[in-house]
Amino acid sequence: MNGIAMGALGAAGLGWSGSPRAGTDAAAGYPPARTGLRGSHPGAFEMAHALRDGQRPDDSAVAVDERFDLVIVGAGLSGLSAAYFYRQRHPQARVLLLDTNDDFGGHAKRNEFDVDGHRLIGYGGTQSIDGPRRNYSKVAHRMLSELGVRLSRFDSAFDLGLYHRLGLGRAVFFKKEGFGVDRLVRQRFGEWNDWDESLPAGQEAALREYLAQVPISDPARAKLYEMYTSERDVLAGRTPQERRHILTTTSCRDFLKTYWQADDEVLRVLHNRTHALWAVGIDAVPASVTFALPGFQGLSEVRDRPEDEPYIYHFPDGNASLARLLVRKLVPGCAPGHTMEDIVTAHFDYAKLDAANSPVAIRLQSTAIAARNVNDGVEVVYSQAGRLRRVAAGHAILACYHAMIPYLAGDALEPDQLAALHDNVRAPLVYATLAVRNWHAWHRLGVAYITNPAGKYEASLDFPVSLGTYHAPRHPSQPICLHLEHTPCAPDSGLDMRSQFRIGRSYLYSATFAELEADIRDELGRMLGAGGFEFDRDVAAITINRWPHGYSYTPTTLYDDPVIQQARRAAAQRAIGRISIAGADSGWDAYTHVAIDEAHRAVAEISA
């Protein structure tokens, strides 16, 4: 009920301390503790959809009731970063951030629970600081440093060896609907959290043991073994230009089918290996971005790949801690502390985010419906609690979805910019966080991460990160957060990535909490049943973070011409008079460092 498991034992032992109990009046003022349907939650998108459907309210009689130096639409990581950079350049400026959600941070979403006296903190969106030493600009590094983030701290905070010491690894759940039988197969090679499917040296015996249990035919097993172990260059004899053309214009599925003669059984096993990064299957991404899959290790292009950084730069609430660090800087007094350690457990006073006369105001549950240039400034109209309001400012920054901007400033857009903004079709996602009383079933089965090629949800134990006074669970008898991920699309339909995203988005907006929970209940029960898992007994609370507009669209050579895409990017970024555009969409990539860099660019643009 509203995210709290209510089975025979489901409501027992829910002792809440340190944060309000979900479902209580106190939780209503503390968004991270709210359970049930979160992410793009009811109340956050209806006005935007009305604009999309041509139902624009008449704001002609709405007078300006406040004035700021800068209004930012969107209080996600890019919007918060823009406020931070602007205040650095203009310390006396007054800034207003408007956000349609009931919490700040955008996709950097925090989920918080207390179960049986244990405080649990999970992530419902943006997961980690990904590849900071390789990917982050000087601007992004400087901001992290100024916020107090020390990357070296994660070396000890993230206990990479915990699950290995407990004998837990990766597994694949072969669902009856796709493979004729429900079977969980332990994969005794590779690390539990490693997305790279290449076979470590000397692990051929472990691969044979795994494949022997996979419910496919012997010829399909033999083919998979060959693809995992062979270093044959299937493009041998072709020129570098020919190789590049094949890899960039052929889907991964078609590449494996054509050059490895992989049949449907083999492809079914590998189908969803690209979901975590691309939100679609191997049928809709080019072979050039799937080198981590079996069948590619013989290519010279793979051998020349740079080494990846360890995936350890993760706060217990994902990048929600970055949003919290920014808000604590922007709105002094809203939360105690001053370090990256104490931000993890700091309690925020949401009543202070929009205090009168504050230099920075963060106004939640406020949906912008228009952004217009007027005389020597801008005016932004927004809807809050059913009432239209108008604010004036010297400049505005739209740090929201590109798909929303045509409905905010459409009259001022040139045709090429309008088309470019509509072109950024975000990927739909579901990130579900389950608070469970123990993880004995996982321990008995020897697993920490489960993929699900014929189903919906992949499931994993939470990242073992301890920071400050927050300590990750270390024993299976302790409560823990489970993370489940679903990327709805239209596999093997022949549709391109954007079309599959639109289908998945339509499904998510129509899905109820009960329907989403039913799928989670069914699949998790079938995955873990042999380990003694009982949903109603073991699950204390459920937060389903629904993101119909999830990852920013990342162009691929399968569907996007690089030259045309570069022109679209420039057009989409173009300032509209005194209105600039930020957000990860402006960088056409779904990463935090992109959101930060685009915020810096937009602030520099209006400060020139």
Secondary structure, DSSP 8 states (H G I E B T S, - for coil): -TTB--STTTTTT----SS--TTSHHHHT-GGG--EEEES-TTSSHHHHHHHTT-----TT--EEEEEEEEEE--BHHHHHHHHHHHHH-TT--EEEE-SSSSSBTT--EEEEEETTEEEEEESS-----SHHHH--HHHHHHHHHTT--GGGHHHHB-TTHHHHTT-EEEEEE-HHHHSS-EEEEE-SS-TT-------TT-HHHHHHHHHHSSS-HHHHHHHHHHHH----TTTT--HHHHHHHHHHSBHHHHHHHHS---HHHHHHHGGGGHHHHSS-TTSSBGGG-TTSTT-TTSHHHHT------S----TTTTHHHHHHHHHHHSTTSS---STTTTTT----GGGTT-TT-SEEEE-SEEEEEEEEETTEEEEEEEETTEEEEEEEEEEEE-S-GGGHHHHHGGG--HHHHHHHHT---EEEEEEEEEES--HHHHHHTEEEEE-TTSS-EEEE---B-BTTB----STTS-EEEEEEE----TTSS--HHHHHHHHHHHHHH--HHHHHHHHHHHHHHHHGGGT--HHHHEEEEEEEEEEEEE-----TTT--HHHHHHHHHHHH--BTTEEE-SHHHHTS--HHHHHHHHHHHHHHHH-
